[in-house]
Amino acid sequence: MSDSKFFKAFGGMLMGLVALTVVIFLVANTIGDNSATKLSQADGEKAVAERIQPMGILSISAAAAMDTLIPAANAAADGKGTFDASCAACHGSGVAGAPKLGDKAAWKARIAQGNDTLYKHAIKGYQGKKGFMPAKGGNASLADADVKAAVDYMVAQSK
């Protein structure tokens, strides 16, 4: 097949496809529903707002949310409660070099530093050779008194 015959055949096929597209477009417009109503901008915005509204709204107070999401001890004297709620995740299993509750050997050198040092490291955080302690165990909602009570509880259990 020569080049001129190819271009004639290709051009004819291309013209046929364009004609077919125009015919399909005209038939679709004739058959299709032309009664589409035009919405004003305000109506359109209202329709969009209705389609994207949330399925429901949950409303709780911030205090209730904090108590649910980050449990804290009820009173400063409740060191075990604070430990269970915020400290046990690391000090229960030894994560990141945390001395386990009741491990006398791991706590001996720490206890020897004194309670003030332990309180400071627990409240402000500490980076040591064996691991690290995030400030307030990563629970910033804890009061200093709660942290101190938890330290006292851990020391008492590890002597």
C-alpha positions as CSV (number, residue, x, y, z in Angstrom):
1,M,0.0,0.0,0.0
2,S,1.4,3.4,-1.0
3,D,1.6,6.3,1.3
4,S,-1.1,8.3,-0.5
5,K,-3.5,5.3,-0.3
6,F,-2.8,5.0,3.4
7,F,-3.4,8.7,4.1
8,K,-6.7,8.5,2.2
9,A,-7.9,5.5,4.1
10,F,-6.7,6.9,7.4
11,G,-8.3,10.3,6.7
12,G,-11.6,8.6,5.7
13,M,-11.6,6.5,8.9
14,L,-10.9,9.6,11.0
15,M,-13.7,11.6,9.3
16,G,-16.1,8.6,9.9
17,L,-15.2,8.6,13.6
18,V,-15.8,12.3,13.9
19,A,-19.2,12.0,12.1
20,L,-20.2,9.0,14.4
21,T,-19.3,11.1,17.5
22,V,-21.5,14.0,16.3
23,V,-24.4,11.6,15.6
24,I,-24.1,10.0,19.1
25,F,-23.9,13.4,20.7
26,L,-27.1,14.6,18.8
27,V,-29.0,11.4,19.7
28,A,-28.0,11.6,23.3
29,N,-29.2,15.2,23.6
30,T,-32.5,14.3,21.9
31,I,-33.2,11.3,24.1
32,G,-31.6,12.7,27.3
33,D,-33.6,14.5,29.9
34,N,-33.5,18.2,29.1
35,S,-35.5,19.2,32.2
36,A,-32.5,19.6,34.4
37,T,-33.2,22.5,36.7
38,K,-30.6,25.1,37.2
39,L,-30.0,25.9,40.9
40,S,-29.2,29.3,42.1
41,Q,-25.8,29.6,43.9
42,A,-27.5,29.7,47.3
43,D,-29.5,26.6,46.5
44,G,-26.5,24.8,45.2
45,E,-24.5,25.6,48.3
46,K,-27.4,24.4,50.4
47,A,-27.6,21.1,48.4
48,V,-23.9,20.5,48.9
49,A,-24.1,21.3,52.6
50,E,-26.9,18.7,52.9
51,R,-24.9,16.0,51.1
52,I,-21.7,16.5,53.1
53,Q,-23.2,16.9,56.6
54,P,-21.9,14.5,59.2
55,M,-23.9,11.4,60.0
56,G,-24.1,12.5,63.7
57,I,-22.6,14.9,66.1
58,L,-20.9,13.8,69.4
59,S,-20.6,16.4,72.0
60,I,-18.7,15.8,75.2
61,S,-17.0,18.2,77.6
62,A,-13.2,18.6,77.3
63,A,-12.7,17.4,80.9
64,A,-14.7,14.2,80.1
65,A,-12.6,13.7,77.0
66,M,-9.3,14.0,78.8
67,D,-10.5,11.6,81.5
68,T,-11.5,9.1,78.9
69,L,-8.5,9.5,76.6
70,I,-5.8,10.0,79.2
71,P,-6.7,8.5,82.5
72,A,-5.1,10.1,85.4
73,A,-5.1,9.3,89.1
74,N,-8.0,10.6,91.1
75,A,-5.9,11.9,93.9
76,A,-2.2,12.8,94.5
77,A,-2.1,10.1,97.2
78,D,-3.1,7.4,94.7
79,G,0.4,6.4,93.4
80,K,-0.8,3.0,92.3
81,G,-3.7,4.5,90.3
82,T,-1.3,6.8,88.5
83,F,1.2,4.0,88.0
84,D,-1.5,1.7,86.5
85,A,-2.9,4.5,84.3
86,S,0.2,6.1,83.0
87,C,3.4,4.4,84.1
88,A,2.8,0.7,83.8
89,A,3.1,0.8,80.0
90,C,6.9,1.2,80.3
91,H,7.7,0.3,83.9
92,G,5.7,-2.9,83.7
93,S,7.7,-4.3,80.8
94,G,10.9,-2.3,80.8
95,V,10.3,-0.4,77.5
96,A,13.1,2.1,76.6
97,G,15.3,1.0,79.5
98,A,12.6,1.8,82.1
99,P,13.3,-0.1,85.3
100,K,10.5,-2.6,86.0
101,L,8.4,-2.3,89.0
102,G,9.8,-4.5,91.7
103,D,13.2,-5.0,90.1
104,K,15.4,-4.2,93.1
105,A,18.7,-4.3,91.2
106,A,17.5,-1.9,88.5
107,W,16.1,0.5,91.1
108,K,19.0,0.4,93.6
109,A,21.2,3.0,92.0
110,R,18.2,5.2,91.1
111,I,16.9,5.1,94.7
112,A,20.3,6.0,96.0
113,Q,20.2,9.3,94.1
114,G,17.3,10.4,96.3
115,N,13.6,11.2,95.8
116,D,14.2,14.7,94.7
117,T,16.3,13.5,91.7
118,L,13.7,10.8,90.9
119,Y,10.9,13.4,91.0
120,K,12.9,15.8,88.8
121,H,13.6,13.1,86.2
122,A,10.0,11.8,86.2
123,I,8.4,15.3,85.9
124,K,10.9,17.0,83.5
125,G,12.1,13.9,81.7
126,Y,15.6,12.4,81.5
127,Q,17.9,10.9,78.9
128,G,20.5,8.5,80.3
129,K,22.9,5.7,79.1
130,K,20.3,3.0,79.7
131,G,17.3,4.7,78.2
132,F,15.1,7.7,78.5
133,M,12.1,8.9,80.6
134,P,9.7,11.3,78.8
135,A,8.4,14.2,80.9
136,K,5.5,12.9,83.1
137,G,5.8,9.6,81.3
138,G,4.4,11.2,78.2
139,N,1.1,12.1,79.9
140,A,1.3,15.9,80.2
141,S,-2.1,16.1,81.9
142,L,-0.7,14.6,85.1
143,A,-0.2,16.9,88.0
144,D,3.3,17.0,89.6
145,A,1.8,15.6,92.8
146,D,0.4,12.6,90.9
147,V,3.8,11.9,89.3
148,K,5.5,12.1,92.7
149,A,3.0,9.7,94.2
150,A,3.6,7.3,91.4
151,V,7.4,7.6,92.0
152,D,6.9,6.9,95.7
153,Y,4.7,3.9,94.8
154,M,7.4,2.5,92.5
155,V,10.2,3.1,95.0
156,A,8.2,1.4,97.7
157,Q,7.6,-1.6,95.5
158,S,11.3,-1.8,94.5
159,K,13.2,-1.6,97.8
